[in-house]
Amino acid sequence: MTDPTFENEELTQTIDAICQAVELPEPLRERLQHFVERLEQSEQERVDLEISLETMTEHADSFEKQLVEAHNGLEKQVAERTQQLAEKNCLLEEEKALQRNHLSFLRALLDSISSPIFYKNLEGAYLGCNNAFEDMLGLSEEQIIQRKVTDLFARHIADKDIASDEALKLGQGPQSFEAFVRYIDSTFHDFIVNKTAFNSAEGQMAGMVGIMVDITERKHAEEALLRAKEAAEQANRVKSAFLANMSHELRTPLNAIIGYSEMLGEDMDDLGCGELRPDLQKIHGAGKHLLGLINDVLDISKIEAGKMDVFAETFALESLIQEVMATITPLVAKKNNTLVQDHVGELGNLHADLTKVRQILFNLLSNAAKFTENGHITLSISRETRDGIDWVSFAVSDEGIGMSQEQIDKLFQPFTQADNSTTRKYGGTGLGLTITKRFAEMMGGSVVVTSEANKGSTFTVTLPAYVTALEAALIEAQTSIGLATHHGRRVLIIDDDPIVRDLLESYISKLGYEVSSADGGDQGLEMAQQIKPDAITLDIMMPGMDGWMVLSALKNNPELSDIPVIILSMVEERNLGFSLGAADYLNKPIDRDQLYSTLSKYLPDVQGNQWIMLVEDDDVTRSLLSSLLHKAGWQVQSAENGKMALEQLDLLKPDLILTDLMMPEMDGFELIKHIREHQEWRHIPVVVLTAKDITAEDRERLNHQVVQIFQKSTYNREDLLNELRACLENVTYTD
């Protein structure tokens, strides 16, 4: 093919040659030139068009290739997607099968539950239930679905159900209510209906589900248990009455045995029958032992009945330990044992039930003495502070037979010892340790035991240093027992038992008091009205008018109400006695030393002309206290504040100072400070009587400065007078 460009160039050269050989007119020459240019332009456009066509052809080929590739890729994707959809469809079919199986399982599970179950939508229409719900109503699930509670149940049940639905809708959590339902078979059942809400897949509340728990048998069991409880309580009341009567019958002859053996023992030497004293001591010891056994049985009975109270008082530990050691030493020595006391520093005071603490120590020490021979028994006392609370620990260690862990596990069970062989060899009732543990727990403490067979045991009792009484806290003044004469002081004994009257007359007359006695409540009231005794001892269990009636009559008589009444009874009713106005409460058989101590507390011998200085700024209070002290037999000098009191001390030295704390010019704190700094006054006992709320800081300031602090809002008049008597009994007189 001829090159078009070459042809164009040849045509142009030919035309130029013609124009040079032939003389052509200028217009023709220009037209010819114009045609040549047009021809060149057309040729160029043709060339460009060919190039463009060639390029487009190349693009078309590339695009076609891309289309083929895209088509192939799309077919592949379609195939892959088709495969994926097929696999997913298989999974969905499997999942549907699993869901069907799961629903079938849930349905079977619901139907296997004996309690009726239902579920409802938010409008309260039933969506389904289990077989038990169908059986209860006698309807099929198809008959129940889309119906409401008012269509199926009585109104009283429907109202509770609707109310619980509303509570669930308000988000108040699961709901419960009781329902009494009549079954289709006309039987009645008690149910507890428990309901909760369930949510949709989107997390929105979709309805309520409930289960009805049949409690009919439980209700019947509760009724039976209530009847059994009432029967047990009645039996317990009968047992308590039996124990009360038996304690009276047992303690009455014991009272005579112990009392007369003491009296005869004192008179043996005077009668020239000293050789009989050991026999009398054996009788007395046997009586005390029998009394201890009876008391143990009664104590455990009262503990189990919840009638044992704690009477807290503050006492010196050192005095208690010495008393216990002196009492227990003869028992320890019987088997050649040695008793050792171990403590570091001052023991200080303990605020607890003195009687129970003493009993705990007696029980532990006597137990150690029983199971130890030719060994050492150690009583260790320690104090420590834990979590801001002061604790006192008593540890009794012995070198006796010891115990295994199995024996320790049943150690504190009533009427139980380590094993039967121990009981046969060593005797005992098995109550001592049980009572010890219960007493410790009643006072907020605990008992821990460690032991090793054939090596010994250690019992550790830990008590709070300040025990809060379970009932009223009774603070009893600790006074020494004396046999001083108390001429002119008369004690009236009211008791129906002639043996008791004889013993009490003997005991009390030896103290120097004049004694009168009455054999019943009516006679006792008549004699009290006639002779106006200084104190009365009163039995409770008497025929006709019993002791409670006598006590009420005494306290309701203005002429007799101030006479201290000391109850001597076998009935343990301390709270009732104190609430009715008794001054003190002692249990029979009467302990002579305890009787001496109690009478000395309420009938001390007032020595000569004792003076009390009363420092009080309030006129009414000062007048009232002055009158009270005068009636009690003391002479009184009054001062309106600390400054005036110091001025009077220069003129007359009193036997005791009773002062308020909050006063103008000079308060009680400053007055006490001046008194303790003055050589001649520092030994005068000071008793604080104040309306101020005593803080720990106040007590620190008054520490070792005063003998007692009474709150005006809470103190008892008898407590105040007894404390003053106790303080004045210790005053030493010099010419």
Protein Blocks (a to p, Z undefined) as FASTA:
>chain_A
ZZfklmmmmmmmmmmmmmmmpccdfklmmmmmmmmmmmmmmmmmmmmmmmmmmmmmmmmm
mmmmmmmmmmmmmmmmmmmmmmmmmmmmmmmmmmmmmmmmmmmmmmmmmmmpmbdcdddd
fkopafbdcfklmmmnopafklmgopafklmmcfklmmmmmmmmmmmmnonopadddddd
ddfkopacdddddddddddfkopafbdcdddddfklmmmmmmmmmmmmmmmmmmmmmmmm
mmmmmmmmmmmmmmmmmmmmmmmmmmmmmnopammmmmmmmmmmmmmmmmmmmmmmmmmm
mmmnopaccddddddfklmmmmmmmmmmmmmmmnopacddddehjebjadddfklmmmmm
mmmmmmmmmmpghiacddddddddeehiacdddddddfbebpafklmmmmmgghiafblm
lmmmngpjhlmmmmmmmmmmmnopacdddddehibccddddddfbdcdfbdcdddddddd
dfbdcehiacddddfblklmmmmmmmmmmnopacdddfbfklmmmmmmmnopabdcddfb
dghjafklmmmmmmmpmklmmpccddddfbdcfklmmmnopabdcdddddfklmmmmmmm
mmcccehjaddddddfblklmmmmmmmmmmnopacdddfbfklmmmmmmmoccfbdcddf
bdghiafklmmmmmmmpmklmmpccddddfbdcdfklmmmmgokambdcdfklpcfklmm
mmmmmmmmmpccdZZ
